[in-house]
């Protein structure tokens, strides 16, 4: 039997003839990932919709049109395509100001995230919700799939002193919620200072067991180094390690987040060591390559390329830790010492982890398996908390 067609929140909105938007002056938080299955932009759909008053655009990191590199500040400007003001929520301002919201009745959110806490789009979502709560505006989420599926929960909870734009909310590193469900949890658990009037337009046909490839939907790069639907899996698997900038994870080459490599490594030995962990759903192969830019630009590298043979079973977050352990054991590469040598330090690694306990344990020689086991109590507690916010 063919799987049920997944209908995105933005498609369910159209089916309902835009009922929840009628008579409201709207701001839209989106970027190129805000499309329907026909690759039509939500900006264009709402701008042309009868009875819908789209009054402003808001862009997260990378901007409304995704043309800004990671970490670069985005300026507020007038959108040439619609003539609307396009406000930046990644620059001087990370939270919509009263001035930006003064003529609006509601903010609409249609952004594709990766299901990982350290992705800035969900930080933007919560801060925009908080701003709506303070200003008395409605916040409307057009729900989208979690590309990692809705069952996977992995990683440490957030410690308050490590709260930042790359880890804003006290949820596990992989939290197993759609953006609409996460918005319900942020509101309901008061993880934002001022809860808002929240409306979620749910999807139809999506099941918690689905990773992106099961949805039948096209993937538009949610950010420059997340080019394919499966890229979200790799981002979680090596993104932490990549924050140290002491080894290459394939960014600057054609395989972003899909490799672990460094100059002078024995690629076969590293692949063998990583395969020896026998992590379910995971396979490594030797690889050599030369990045075009970013870490080790122009240098020949050797290492291991990551493959997922069964994505649903693969322990994604744990892969970062096993890679750090294997690099030191068989390659003589101390990722933390190297981060200090290149003056990168540990700040971003700890912020993304939401704690410094992971790093300190690895530096002390604690086995990766023991660190992963230490997350279990927090993961199980969160699983219970999230239950009442599930829509699917």
Secondary structure, DSSP 8 states (H G I E B T S, - for coil): ------B-HHHHHHHTTTGGGTT-EEEEEE-TT-B-TT--BHHHHHHHSTT-EEEEEEE-TT-TTS-S-TT-----EE-TTT--EEEESSSS-SS--HHHHTT-SEEEEE----SBTT-HHHHHHHHHHHHHHHHT-EEEEE----TT-SS--BS----GGG-BTTB-SSS-SB----HHHHHHHHHHTT-SSS--EEEEE--BS--TT--GGGT------SSTT--STTHHHHHHHHHHHHTT-SSB-SBTTBSTTSEEEETT--HHHHHHHHHTT--TTEEEEEEEEE-SSSTTTT-EEEEEEEEESSTTT--HHHHHHHHHHHHHHHH---HHHHHHHTT--SHHHHHHHTSSHHHHHHHTT--HHHHHHHTHHHHHHHHHHHGGG---
